[in-house]
Amino acid sequence: MHKFVGFIQASHAAPTGAVTIVFTIFAWTLGWRNWELAGVFLAVLIGQLSVGWSNDAFDASLDQRSNRLQKPTIAYALQPSSLWIAAFVALSTSCALSWIVAGWVGGTFHVFALSMAWVYNTVLSRTWWSWLPYALAFGAIPAFLSYGLNNQSPQLWMIAIFAIVGVSAHIANAIPDIESDKAAGLQGFVIIMGLRKATGICWALLGAGTLILAMVTSASSYWIPLLLTGTLLCAVGYSWKSPRRDAMFSAILAVVIIEVVVLLIATTQQSSGG
């Protein structure tokens, strides 16, 4: 049980669960149903497990040197080799499931997304290009689900929103740890750019995402664009005025969540209309 808890923690359970739920709901809004939808859920979940485990396996030596006692490889005495084995088994299983449920074209887009996540973990996470795998991996998801469902290409606005949300989430996730990561000698897009520039880029991306979603939903609803605009303005004001250290992260996260919800609503409306 002790090792099992360690593997759960090493999987980065919160982001793994969030990504799996969002992608599965998005698949449902497109028209995926029954066992095919269950297949999407399993392919994404197992793929995300491989991403989390490979991340902690790759970082094991750094965590040991930095004395990060909360990390699973230390707190639960997990061997990096065990995590690597679990990660490769999960990756292989997810790739096979992706091709089974989404076909060669659709499944390959999910395999590409997973490969980008592994490239981030092992190559780009500590470079200026750390944002790129997020953009490419998240941007590939609409193609995975659209080609897999009916062999049709996804709409460009969906690709843009997924890429924007992916990069924004990456920046928002890195902002709270920017000082501790810098002290540990780590690099990465957010650390290299600095707090002010990285935050500005994140808000600019969220502004672009808000504009795209407002344009997409304006024909069918007037309150959704108002909600998006109001949320963005309130989030900016809160992050500017609040004395809390995590105010900026909380504000950015709130906008990301609202944009994901609106994305799902917009997809449902377009699928019903189509």
C-alpha positions in Angstrom: 0.0 0.0 0.0 2.9 2.4 0.8 4.3 1.9 -2.7 0.9 2.2 -4.3 0.3 5.6 -2.7 3.7 6.6 -4.0 2.8 5.6 -7.5 -0.4 7.6 -7.3 1.4 10.6 -6.1 4.1 10.2 -8.8 1.3 10.2 -11.4 0.6 13.8 -10.6 -3.0 12.8 -9.8 -4.6 16.2 -9.9 -3.5 17.4 -13.3 -3.8 13.8 -14.7 -7.4 13.7 -13.5 -8.2 17.2 -14.7 -6.8 16.5 -18.2 -8.6 13.2 -18.5 -11.9 14.6 -17.4 -11.7 17.7 -19.8 -10.6 15.6 -22.8 -13.3 13.0 -22.1 -16.1 15.6 -21.8 -14.8 17.3 -24.9 -15.0 14.0 -26.7 -18.6 13.6 -25.5 -19.5 17.1 -26.8 -18.2 16.1 -30.2 -20.4 13.0 -30.3 -18.3 10.1 -28.8 -20.5 7.7 -26.9 -20.6 4.2 -25.2 -17.5 2.0 -25.4 -15.7 4.3 -27.8 -16.0 7.1 -25.2 -14.8 4.7 -22.5 -11.9 3.9 -24.8 -11.0 7.6 -25.1 -11.2 7.9 -21.3 -8.8 5.0 -20.8 -6.4 6.0 -23.5 -6.1 9.5 -22.1 -5.9 8.4 -18.4 -3.2 5.8 -19.0 -1.3 8.2 -21.3 -1.3 10.8 -18.6 -0.1 8.3 -16.0 2.9 7.6 -18.3 3.6 11.4 -18.4 3.5 11.8 -14.7 5.6 8.7 -13.9 8.2 9.6 -16.5 8.4 13.1 -15.1 9.2 11.9 -11.6 11.5 9.2 -12.9 13.5 11.7 -14.9 13.6 14.2 -12.0 14.6 11.6 -9.4 18.3 12.5 -9.3 17.6 16.3 -9.1 15.0 15.7 -6.3 17.6 13.7 -4.4 20.3 16.4 -4.8 17.8 19.2 -3.9 16.6 17.2 -0.8 12.9 17.5 -2.0 11.6 15.2 0.7 8.0 15.4 -0.4 8.8 13.8 -3.8 7.6 10.1 -4.2 11.0 8.8 -5.0 12.2 10.0 -1.6 9.1 10.0 0.6 8.0 6.5 -0.6 11.4 5.2 -1.6 10.3 4.5 -5.1 13.1 3.4 -7.5 13.3 5.5 -10.7 13.7 2.2 -12.6 10.3 1.1 -11.3 8.7 4.4 -12.4 10.4 4.1 -15.9 9.0 0.6 -16.3 5.5 1.7 -15.3 5.7 4.7 -17.6 6.8 2.7 -20.7 4.1 0.1 -20.1 1.5 2.8 -19.7 2.7 4.6 -22.8 2.6 1.5 -24.9 -0.9 0.7 -23.6 -2.2 4.2 -24.3 -0.8 4.2 -27.8 -2.4 0.9 -28.6 -5.8 2.0 -27.2 -5.5 5.3 -29.1 -5.2 3.5 -32.4 -7.9 1.0 -31.5 -10.6 3.6 -30.6 -9.6 6.5 -33.0 -8.1 4.7 -35.9 -4.6 5.2 -37.4 -5.0 8.9 -38.2 -6.9 10.0 -35.0 -4.9 7.8 -32.8 -1.6 9.0 -34.2 -2.5 12.6 -33.1 -2.9 11.4 -29.5 0.4 9.4 -29.8 2.0 12.7 -31.0 0.5 14.5 -28.0 2.0 12.0 -25.6 5.4 12.1 -27.4 5.4 15.9 -26.9 4.7 15.4 -23.2 7.6 13.0 -22.9 9.8 15.5 -24.9 8.9 18.1 -22.4 9.8 15.8 -19.4 13.1 14.6 -20.8 14.4 17.4 -23.1 12.7 20.8 -23.0 11.4 21.3 -19.5 14.4 23.3 -18.4 14.8 25.3 -21.6 13.2 28.4 -23.1 11.2 26.1 -25.3 9.3 24.5 -22.4 6.0 26.0 -23.6 6.2 24.4 -27.0 5.3 20.8 -26.1 2.2 22.1 -24.3 1.1 24.0 -27.3 1.7 21.1 -29.7 0.3 18.4 -27.4 -2.9 20.3 -26.4 -3.3 21.5 -29.9 -3.3 18.0 -31.3 -6.3 16.8 -29.1 -9.1 18.2 -31.3 -7.6 16.3 -34.3 -7.3 13.1 -32.2 -11.0 13.3 -31.3 -12.4 14.7 -34.6 -10.5 12.4 -37.0 -11.2 9.5 -34.6 -14.9 10.2 -34.5 -15.8 10.8 -38.2 -12.5 11.2 -40.0 -13.1 15.0 -40.3 -10.6 17.7 -39.6 -11.2 19.8 -36.5 -12.2 23.5 -36.6 -9.2 25.8 -36.3 -10.6 27.7 -33.4 -10.7 24.5 -31.3 -7.0 23.9 -32.1 -6.2 27.5 -31.1 -8.1 27.4 -27.8 -6.6 24.0 -26.8 -3.1 25.3 -27.5 -3.7 28.6 -25.7 -5.1 26.7 -22.6 -2.2 24.3 -22.6 0.5 27.1 -22.6 -1.5 29.2 -20.2 -1.8 26.3 -17.8 1.9 25.6 -18.1 2.8 29.2 -17.2 0.2 29.4 -14.4 1.5 26.1 -12.9 5.1 27.4 -13.0 4.5 30.9 -11.5 4.1 29.9 -7.8 7.4 28.0 -7.9 9.4 30.5 -9.9 11.6 31.6 -7.0 12.3 28.1 -5.5 13.0 26.7 -9.0 15.4 29.5 -9.7 17.2 28.9 -6.4 17.5 25.2 -7.3 19.3 26.3 -10.5 16.4 25.2 -12.8 15.6 26.8 -16.1 12.5 26.9 -18.2 10.4 29.5 -20.1 8.8 31.1 -17.0 12.1 31.3 -15.1 14.0 32.7 -18.1 11.4 35.3 -19.0 10.9 36.3 -15.4 7.7 36.8 -13.4 6.6 40.0 -15.0 7.1 39.0 -18.7 5.8 35.5 -18.2 2.7 36.8 -16.5 2.1 39.4 -19.2 2.4 36.6 -21.8 -0.1 34.5 -19.9 -2.6 37.3 -19.7 -2.2 38.1 -23.4 -2.8 34.5 -24.3 -5.9 34.3 -22.1 -7.1 37.6 -23.7 -6.7 36.0 -27.1 -8.5 32.9 -26.0 -11.3 35.0 -24.5 -11.6 36.9 -27.8 -11.8 33.7 -29.9 -14.4 32.1 -27.7 -16.4 35.3 -27.6 -16.5 35.5 -31.4 -17.4 31.8 -31.6 -20.3 32.0 -29.1 -21.6 35.5 -30.0 -23.9 34.3 -32.7 -25.8 31.9 -30.4 -25.5 33.8 -27.1 -24.8 37.2 -25.8 -24.3 36.3 -22.2 -21.3 34.0 -22.7 -19.1 36.7 -24.3 -20.1 39.0 -21.4 -19.2 36.2 -18.9 -15.9 35.7 -20.5 -15.0 39.4 -20.6 -16.3 40.0 -17.1 -14.3 37.0 -15.8 -11.1 38.2 -17.5 -11.4 41.7 -16.1 -12.3 40.6 -12.6 -9.3 38.2 -12.6 -6.9 40.9 -13.7 -8.3 43.3 -11.1 -8.1 40.6 -8.4 -4.5 39.6 -9.2 -3.5 43.3 -9.3 -5.1 44.3 -6.0 -5.0 41.2 -3.8 -2.1 41.0 -1.2 -2.1 37.2 -1.4 1.0 35.7 -2.9 -1.0 33.1 -4.8 -3.5 35.7 -6.1 -2.1 35.8 -9.6 -2.0 32.0 -9.9 -5.6 31.7 -8.6 -6.8 34.4 -11.0 -5.2 32.9 -14.1 -6.4 29.4 -13.1 -10.0 30.8 -12.7 -9.9 32.2 -16.3 -8.5 28.9 -17.7 -11.3 27.0 -16.0 -14.0 29.3 -17.3 -12.5 29.2 -20.8 -12.5 25.4 -20.7 -16.2 25.4 -19.6 -17.1 27.8 -22.4 -15.1 25.7 -24.9 -17.2 22.7 -24.0 -20.4 24.6 -24.2 -19.5 26.1 -27.6 -18.5 22.6 -28.9 -21.8 21.2 -27.8 -23.7 24.1 -29.5 -21.8 23.6 -32.7 -22.3 19.9 -32.7 -26.0 20.3 -32.1 -26.2 22.9 -34.9 -24.2 20.7 -37.2 
